[in-house]
Amino acid sequence: MKAFVLTGPRTSQVQDVAAPVAGPGEVVVDVARVGVCGTDVEFFTGEMQYLHEGITTFPLCLGHEWSGTVVAVGGRDDESWLGRRVTGDTMLGCGRCRRCRGGRQHVCEQRSELGIRGSYPGALAEQLLVPVASLHPLPDEVDDAAGALVEPGGNAWRALEGAAVREGERLLVLGPGTIGLLVGLLARARGVEVHLVGVTPESLDFARSLGFEHAWTERDLPPLAFDAVVDASNAADLPARAVELVEPGRRVVYIGLAGTPSLVDTRAIALKDVTAVGVLGASGGLAGAIDRYAAGDVDPRPLVAATVGLHQTHDVLAGWRPAGAGRGPKLQVDPRVHH
């Protein structure tokens, strides 16, 4: 099969590799769509922390936001999955340790992360091998493009749950990228008043095109009471700003990661009686995202600016956007197109 392989920083090939074979407890998926995310770009540039810590090494087959159809299973117990449209979890725990047994497989010390670290190559290929335990079925109402947005949607779902904000309350989201916009869309569907803070006029204009009238730069943010703040940015100064902006006794959620250490004064957290919540991964939010997409409460597809073929993945990772691309932050790959 064809697979996009990152052989080093800014070097890649679309290679012919052996097609995956499902072992016990595994399935093979024909991949329909793959989202390219900021983590993939960090691997492409060589900046990703996992590379510097030796947690993972090149060559890498990236891709952890995906949808597709199960075409082979490794055991008779799993035959009910054949022919089903699915997406799946990125975080693949060992299943045996204390964390996995406690439902926290996404922070398992020995975990694989699909297309990132461990034993499961990613979805930027014609076919994908994944554990059955990681699968989530996709209803007909969730098409391939939306299915490949379930993983970022699951991250956003967990961030919103962590914010503990209710109907009629006011949420501030810092960073109108894919995750930030999905947090906003999910929150709006719950009747929450959403405010977004961004940097570029283009990102703020796109947010407004989705119906977010409260889209600000940090400079023109009005002095309102925010019942929760979600930091979905990559700015090192905004985590501290989030604590300043949130109402006392409420919550700040950190899901964005800056390239350098971000400093927060814990005295401010204590004196304001603020709860700080960290979110890693989508695991506990995948079902919720699928449910909201299927119900029509949230349509994530306007976030997709364009869909390209496997051979264009390198250019996308390098920052290229095809002619005629929309204004959304997300680009997807259809691995069935590779000429």
Secondary structure as GFF3:
##gff-version 3
##sequence-region A 1 339
A	DSSP	beta_strand	2	8	.	.	.	ID=ss1
A	DSSP	beta_strand	11	16	.	.	.	ID=ss2
A	DSSP	beta_strand	26	36	.	.	.	ID=ss3
A	DSSP	alpha_helix	38	45	.	.	.	ID=ss4
A	DSSP	alpha_helix	49	52	.	.	.	ID=ss5
A	DSSP	beta_strand	65	73	.	.	.	ID=ss6
A	DSSP	three_ten_helix	76	81	.	.	.	ID=ss7
A	DSSP	beta_strand	85	88	.	.	.	ID=ss8
A	DSSP	beta_strand	91	92	.	.	.	ID=ss9
A	DSSP	alpha_helix	98	101	.	.	.	ID=ss10
A	DSSP	three_ten_helix	105	107	.	.	.	ID=ss11
A	DSSP	beta_strand	112	113	.	.	.	ID=ss12
A	DSSP	beta_strand	127	131	.	.	.	ID=ss13
A	DSSP	three_ten_helix	132	134	.	.	.	ID=ss14
A	DSSP	beta_strand	135	137	.	.	.	ID=ss15
A	DSSP	alpha_helix	144	147	.	.	.	ID=ss16
A	DSSP	alpha_helix	150	163	.	.	.	ID=ss17
A	DSSP	beta_strand	170	174	.	.	.	ID=ss18
A	DSSP	alpha_helix	178	189	.	.	.	ID=ss19
A	DSSP	beta_strand	193	197	.	.	.	ID=ss20
A	DSSP	alpha_helix	201	209	.	.	.	ID=ss21
A	DSSP	beta_strand	215	216	.	.	.	ID=ss22
A	DSSP	beta_strand	226	231	.	.	.	ID=ss23
A	DSSP	alpha_helix	238	245	.	.	.	ID=ss24
A	DSSP	beta_strand	246	254	.	.	.	ID=ss25
A	DSSP	alpha_helix	266	271	.	.	.	ID=ss26
A	DSSP	beta_strand	275	278	.	.	.	ID=ss27
A	DSSP	three_ten_helix	283	285	.	.	.	ID=ss28
A	DSSP	alpha_helix	286	295	.	.	.	ID=ss29
A	DSSP	three_ten_helix	301	303	.	.	.	ID=ss30
A	DSSP	beta_strand	304	309	.	.	.	ID=ss31
A	DSSP	three_ten_helix	310	312	.	.	.	ID=ss32
A	DSSP	alpha_helix	313	317	.	.	.	ID=ss33
A	DSSP	beta_strand	330	334	.	.	.	ID=ss34
###
